[in-house]
């Protein structure tokens, strides 16, 4: 009887303190909560030697052997870094030499070098098991230079007279599709719908949106979004003017790679002592112009341009430290972080194909660990995905800003200078009589006389959570003591009962 009574008293305490502090019901994930990892299929991981068809690892313009199985093999690696979505370069069947995926030969087949459609379905399924999403490139503007349609007289009006002229080099001279032709339009929409229904992918990155008519994208968006709830369209509009995005956003494309922000952030973080003021001005402007600014994709580089690491190398800077600073900014602004494969090991590379080297999984882990921690923090605190941004201080390369959502406040400090910087924040900027606790390191600052003061080391950053002042939690101490006492009594009663049984 005593044993049951003690157990009934002990159990509620054990259950209560087994729960994580501040545990709340997880909100439904939206696309602004995602962290995207962009990888080039052929250059990531060779997981299946049976599809190594005429690969040449000595030729950067030839297939290197990366495939769907290789991605499946590394899904845990990607997930462990905190990435929630993988974006793949085109997976459609390509003409000879089309390792990049943009010389499309058949919209309804996978590239043989990458694997079968069944293997791709397995990839999507395995990603979904890990609660990760899969987005693929959809190219609606061009086909391969020797596509059968090009020589078909019956399909002459499927093409425009002009050829593609955009960079990088693999787009040069490609046949441009005529979206004004109803057959072309319907073919592309049917193919896009087929991939969703057949493989259960979660989104498309739409290449060169501004090279197709707005009316085409309006119908395209309507068609694909009718197939699957929460299907995401991330557009590419090569323009530094936010106004150029509006017509496509109104046509139904959810978000866009943030080209207006792209070059300024590369310039700001490629070397120390650069001002960050322009970055916040661009973000403020985007908040005013875009319908869904939190669906913009912030990025430093991708498969179409030289790697950001090259900028650092050219400035004689250590890439690891610069990348930490840059990624701290990328992960804490109100946009979706898009990270190009190899960033986690600071791969260097110039213009394509030098920027598409085979991934190396046996490198230093310091930057991997940092990215992992950034991912954990961003996913754990809704203020970093849903909160508004307020700039608290910005001068000479130092920036301090806060993200707020409901009753949660996160403060980010970025010191892009070559000297340690002292930061002082007043009660007008942050709620008084609380404390700032680092989510990255061990730093802590308490409000003293209405002011929070802390030091950010040179070329470094930190992320803080505004919390109530810590102190002795007497209720917690008493509860732990009570649990210990009850457990001791329970063990004593069990011992006494056992002793009676052995003596009877």
C-alpha positions in Angstrom: 0.0 0.0 0.0 2.8 2.4 1.0 4.7 1.5 -2.2 1.7 2.4 -4.4 1.1 5.6 -2.6 4.8 6.7 -2.9 4.8 5.8 -6.6 1.7 7.8 -7.2 3.3 10.8 -5.6 6.6 10.4 -7.3 5.4 9.9 -10.8 3.9 13.4 -11.4 7.2 15.0 -10.5 9.2 12.7 -12.7 6.9 13.3 -15.7 6.8 17.1 -15.1 10.6 17.4 -15.1 11.1 15.0 -17.9 9.5 17.5 -20.2 11.9 20.1 -21.8 11.6 23.6 -20.3 9.3 25.7 -22.4 8.1 22.8 -24.6 5.2 23.9 -26.7 3.2 22.4 -29.5 5.1 22.7 -32.7 3.5 25.0 -35.3 2.8 23.8 -38.8 5.9 24.3 -41.0 5.6 26.8 -43.8 8.1 27.6 -46.5 9.5 30.6 -44.6 10.7 28.0 -42.0 12.8 26.1 -44.6 16.6 26.0 -44.9 17.5 25.0 -48.5 20.5 23.0 -49.5 21.3 23.4 -53.3 23.3 20.6 -54.8 24.3 19.7 -58.4 23.3 16.1 -58.9 26.4 15.1 -61.0 28.8 16.7 -58.6 27.6 15.6 -55.2 28.1 11.9 -54.5 28.6 8.8 -56.7 26.5 6.1 -55.0 25.9 3.7 -57.9 28.7 2.7 -60.2 26.3 0.9 -62.6 25.2 4.3 -64.1 28.8 5.6 -64.6 28.4 6.0 -68.3 31.5 7.4 -69.9 32.4 9.6 -66.9 35.7 11.4 -66.9 36.8 12.8 -63.5 39.7 14.6 -65.2 37.4 16.7 -67.5 35.4 19.3 -65.6 32.9 19.5 -68.5 32.2 15.8 -68.4 30.0 13.7 -66.1 31.7 13.0 -62.8 29.4 10.2 -61.5 27.1 11.9 -59.0 23.6 10.3 -58.9 20.4 9.8 -57.0 21.8 7.0 -54.9 24.6 9.2 -53.8 22.1 11.8 -52.5 20.1 9.1 -50.7 23.3 8.0 -49.0 24.0 11.5 -47.8 20.5 12.6 -46.7 21.4 12.1 -43.0 24.5 14.3 -43.5 22.4 17.0 -45.0 19.7 16.7 -42.4 22.2 16.7 -39.5 23.4 20.2 -40.6 19.8 21.4 -40.2 18.7 21.6 -43.8 15.0 21.0 -44.3 14.8 21.2 -48.1 17.1 19.9 -50.9 17.1 21.7 -54.2 18.4 19.6 -57.1 19.6 20.9 -60.5 17.5 19.5 -63.4 17.0 15.7 -63.3 15.5 15.3 -66.8 17.1 13.3 -69.6 19.8 15.4 -71.3 21.7 15.4 -74.5 25.3 14.0 -74.5 27.5 16.2 -72.2 24.6 17.8 -70.4 26.0 17.0 -66.9 24.4 20.2 -65.6 20.9 19.2 -66.6 20.0 22.1 -68.9 20.3 20.5 -72.3 16.9 18.8 -71.9 16.1 15.9 -74.3 13.1 14.4 -72.7 10.9 16.1 -70.0 9.4 12.7 -69.0 12.6 10.8 -68.3 15.4 11.0 -65.7 19.0 11.4 -66.9 20.5 7.9 -67.2 23.7 9.1 -65.5 21.7 9.9 -62.4 19.5 6.8 -62.1 16.0 5.6 -62.9 12.7 7.3 -62.2 12.1 4.6 -59.5 15.4 5.6 -57.8 14.4 9.3 -57.9 11.0 8.3 -56.3 13.0 6.5 -53.6 15.1 9.7 -53.1 11.9 11.7 -52.5 10.4 9.1 -50.3 13.6 8.9 -48.2 13.7 12.6 -47.8 10.1 12.7 -46.7 10.8 10.1 -44.1 13.2 12.6 -42.6 10.6 15.4 -42.9 12.7 17.0 -45.6 11.3 18.5 -48.8 12.5 18.1 -52.3 12.6 20.9 -54.9 13.9 20.4 -58.5 14.8 22.8 -61.3 12.2 23.2 -63.9 13.4 24.7 -67.2 10.5 26.1 -69.2 12.4 28.2 -71.6 14.8 26.0 -73.6 15.6 22.5 -74.8 18.9 20.9 -75.8 20.6 22.2 -79.0 19.8 18.9 -80.8 16.4 18.2 -79.5 14.2 16.2 -81.9 11.7 19.1 -82.0 14.3 21.4 -83.5 14.4 19.3 -86.7 10.7 18.7 -86.9 9.1 20.9 -89.4 5.7 20.4 -87.8 7.1 22.0 -84.7 8.8 24.9 -86.3 6.4 27.3 -84.5 7.3 25.8 -81.2 10.4 28.0 -81.2 11.3 31.6 -81.3 13.8 32.9 -83.9 16.3 34.2 -81.3 18.5 31.8 -79.3 19.3 31.9 -75.6 22.0 34.4 -74.7 22.1 34.2 -70.9 25.0 33.1 -68.8 26.5 30.7 -67.9 28.0 29.2 -71.0 25.7 26.1 -71.2 22.7 28.3 -72.0 24.4 30.0 -74.9 22.7 29.3 -78.2 20.0 27.0 -76.9 16.6 26.9 -78.8 14.1 29.2 -77.1 10.6 27.9 -76.7 7.6 29.9 -77.9 5.2 30.1 -75.0 2.6 31.9 -77.1 2.0 28.6 -78.9 -0.8 26.8 -77.0 0.8 23.4 -77.6 4.1 24.4 -76.1 2.3 25.9 -73.1 0.2 22.8 -72.5 3.2 20.5 -73.0 5.2 22.2 -70.3 2.3 22.4 -67.9 1.5 18.7 -68.4 5.1 17.8 -67.8 5.3 19.9 -64.6 2.1 18.3 -63.3 3.3 14.8 -64.2 6.4 15.1 -62.0 4.4 16.2 -59.0 1.8 13.4 -59.3 4.4 10.8 -60.3 7.2 11.5 -57.7 5.5 13.7 -55.0 8.1 16.5 -55.1 7.4 19.6 -53.1 8.5 22.5 -55.3 10.1 23.9 -58.4 12.9 26.3 -58.8 11.8 28.1 -62.0 14.8 29.0 -64.2 14.9 32.5 -65.8 11.3 33.4 -65.1 11.6 36.8 -66.8 12.2 35.0 -70.2 8.7 33.7 -70.4 5.4 35.8 -70.6 3.6 36.6 -67.3 0.4 35.0 -68.7 2.3 31.7 -69.1 3.4 31.7 -65.4 -0.1 32.6 -64.3 -1.6 29.5 -65.9 1.5 27.4 -65.0 1.2 28.4 -61.3 -2.5 27.6 -61.2 -2.0 24.2 -62.8 0.8 22.9 -60.5 -0.6 24.3 -57.3 -3.9 22.5 -57.9 -2.1 19.2 -57.8 -0.5 19.4 -54.3 -1.2 21.5 -51.3 1.7 23.9 -50.2 3.6 23.3 -53.5 6.2 26.0 -53.7 7.5 27.9 -56.7 10.8 29.7 -56.3 11.5 31.9 -59.3 14.7 33.2 -60.7 14.5 36.8 -62.1 17.9 38.2 -62.9 17.3 41.7 -61.8 18.5 44.0 -59.1 15.2 45.9 -59.1 12.6 44.6 -56.7 9.8 46.1 -58.9 10.7 43.7 -61.7 9.5 40.8 -59.5 6.0 42.1 -58.8 4.2 41.0 -62.0 5.5 37.4 -61.5 4.6 37.3 -57.9 1.1 38.4 -58.8 1.1 35.6 -61.4 1.4 33.1 -58.6 5.1 32.5 -58.1 5.6 32.3 -54.3 9.1 33.5 -53.8 12.3 34.5 -55.7 16.0 34.2 -55.3 16.9 37.6 -53.9 19.2 39.0 -56.6 18.8 42.6 -55.3 20.5 41.5 -52.1 22.9 39.0 -53.6 25.8 41.2 -54.8 25.6 43.6 -51.8 26.0 40.8 -49.3 28.9 39.3 -51.2 30.6 42.7 -51.3 29.9 43.3 -47.6 31.2 40.0 -46.2 34.1 39.3 -48.7 36.4 41.3 -46.5 36.2 43.1 -43.1 35.4 46.8 -42.4 32.7 47.0 -45.0 29.5 48.7 -44.0 26.3 46.7 -43.6 23.9 49.6 -44.0 23.0 48.9 -47.6 21.9 45.4 -46.7 19.3 46.6 -44.2 18.1 49.3 -46.6 17.5 46.5 -49.3 15.7 44.4 -46.8 13.5 47.3 -45.7 12.7 48.1 -49.3 11.8 44.4 -50.0 9.4 44.4 -47.0 7.5 47.3 -48.6 7.4 45.9 -52.2 7.1 42.2 -52.1 3.8 40.6 -51.3 5.5 37.8 -49.3 9.0 39.1 -48.5 9.7 36.1 -46.1 9.5 33.8 -49.2 12.5 35.4 -50.8 15.6 33.2 -51.0 18.7 34.8 -49.7 21.9 33.3 -51.2 25.6 34.0 -51.6 26.3 31.8 -54.6 25.0 28.9 -56.7 25.9 26.7 -59.6 25.7 29.5 -62.2 28.4 31.8 -60.7 31.8 31.7 -59.1 31.8 30.7 -55.5 31.7 33.2 -52.7 34.8 31.6 -51.2 36.7 32.9 -54.3 35.9 36.5 -53.3 37.5 35.9 -49.9 40.5 34.2 -51.4 41.0 37.1 -53.8 41.0 39.4 -50.8 43.5 37.3 -48.9 40.9 36.4 -46.2 40.5 33.2 -44.3 37.3 31.6 -45.8 36.2 29.8 -42.6 35.9 32.9 -40.5 34.4 35.0 -43.2 31.8 32.3 -44.0 30.8 32.1 -40.3 30.0 35.8 -40.3 28.2 35.7 -43.6 26.1 32.7 -42.7 25.1 34.3 -39.4 23.6 37.1 -41.4 22.0 34.7 -43.9 20.3 32.6 -41.2 18.9 35.5 -39.2 17.3 37.8 -41.7 13.6 37.4 -42.7 14.2 35.4 -45.8 14.8 31.7 -46.7 18.5 30.7 -46.5 19.7 29.0 -49.6 23.2 27.4 -49.2 25.1 25.9 -52.1 26.7 22.5 -51.6 30.3 22.7 -50.4 29.8 25.9 -48.5 30.1 23.8 -45.4 33.7 23.1 -46.3 34.4 26.4 -48.0 35.0 25.0 -51.4 36.8 27.4 -53.7 35.9 27.9 -57.4 35.8 30.4 -60.2 33.3 30.6 -63.0 31.6 27.4 -64.2 32.6 24.6 -64.3 35.3 25.5 -61.7 32.5 26.3 -59.2 31.1 22.7 -59.6 33.8 20.5 -58.1 33.0 17.1 -56.7 31.9 17.3 -53.1 34.5 16.2 -50.5 33.0 14.7 -47.3 36.4 14.3 -45.6 37.2 17.8 -44.7 37.4 20.0 -41.6 34.2 19.9 -39.5 34.5 23.4 -37.8 32.3 25.1 -40.4 29.9 22.1 -40.6 29.4 22.3 -36.8 28.8 26.1 -37.0 26.2 25.7 -39.8 24.6 22.9 -37.7 24.2 25.2 -34.7 22.8 28.0 -36.8 20.2 25.6 -38.2 19.3 24.5 -34.7 18.8 28.0 -33.5 16.8 29.1 -36.6 14.5 26.1 -36.4 14.0 26.4 -32.6 13.0 30.1 -32.4 10.0 31.3 -34.4 11.3 34.9 -34.1 14.0 34.0 -36.7 11.6 32.8 -39.3 8.4 34.7 -38.6 9.5 37.8 -36.6 9.9 41.4 -37.8 13.3 42.9 -38.0 14.4 46.1 -36.2 17.9 47.5 -36.7 19.2 48.7 -33.3 22.7 49.9 -34.3 24.7 50.0 -37.5 28.0 51.8 -37.9 31.4 51.1 -39.6 30.7 47.4 -40.2 29.0 46.7 -36.8 25.3 45.8 -37.0 23.0 44.9 -34.1 19.4 44.0 -34.9 16.5 42.2 -33.3 13.8 39.8 -34.5 10.5 39.7 -32.6 7.6 37.3 -32.8 4.8 37.4 -30.2 6.6 37.4 -26.8 10.0 36.2 -28.2 12.9 38.5 -28.9 16.2 37.4 -30.5 19.1 39.8 -30.8 21.8 39.4 -33.5 25.2 41.2 -33.3 27.5 41.1 -36.3 31.0 42.6 -36.1 32.3 42.9 -39.6 35.4 44.9 -38.4 38.9 44.1 -37.4 38.5 45.4 -33.9 36.5 44.2 -30.9 33.3 46.3 -30.5 31.4 47.3 -27.3 27.7 47.3 -27.7 25.3 49.2 -25.5 21.5 48.8 -25.9 19.0 50.9 -23.9 15.6 50.2 -22.4 14.2 52.0 -25.4 15.5 49.3 -27.7 15.0 46.2 -25.5 12.7 45.5 -22.6 14.3 46.5 -19.3 15.4 44.3 -16.4 16.0 41.2 -18.3 19.1 39.4 -19.7 20.6 38.4 -23.0 21.9 34.9 -23.3 24.0 33.7 -26.2 22.5 30.8 -28.2 25.8 30.2 -30.0 28.4 30.6 -27.2 28.3 31.3 -23.4 28.1 35.0 -23.3 25.4 36.7 -21.1 24.5 40.4 -20.5 22.1 41.6 -17.8 20.3 44.9 -17.8 22.1 47.3 -15.5 20.7 50.8 -15.0 18.5 50.3 -18.0 21.4 49.3 -20.3 22.6 46.0 -21.8 26.4 46.0 -22.5 28.5 43.3 -24.2 31.5 42.9 -26.4 31.6 41.3 -29.8 35.0 40.1 -30.9 36.5 41.2 -34.2 35.1 39.5 -37.3 32.6 37.5 -35.3 28.9 37.4 -34.5 26.5 36.2 -31.8 22.8 35.4 -31.4 21.1 36.2 -28.1 17.7 35.4 -26.6 16.1 38.0 -24.4 15.0 36.2 -21.2 13.9 36.9 -17.7 16.7 37.4 -15.2 18.0 34.1 -13.9 18.4 33.4 -10.2 17.7 30.7 -7.7 14.5 28.9 -8.6 13.4 27.9 -5.1 10.3 26.0 -6.4 12.6 24.0 -8.7 15.1 23.3 -5.9 12.3 22.3 -3.5 10.7 20.0 -6.1 14.0 18.3 -6.8 14.5 17.8 -3.1 10.9 16.4 -2.8 11.6 14.0 -5.7 14.8 12.8 -4.0 13.0 12.4 -0.6 10.1 10.5 -2.1 12.4 8.3 -4.1 14.5 7.5 -0.9 11.3 6.6 1.0 10.2 4.4 -1.9 13.5 2.6 -1.9 13.5 2.2 1.9 9.9 0.8 1.8 11.0 -1.7 -0.9 14.0 -2.7 1.1 11.9 -3.3 4.2 9.4 -5.3 2.3 12.1 -7.4 0.8 13.7 -8.0 4.2 10.4 -9.2 5.6 10.0 -11.7 2.8 13.5 -13.1 3.4 12.9 -13.5 7.1 9.4 -15.0 6.9 
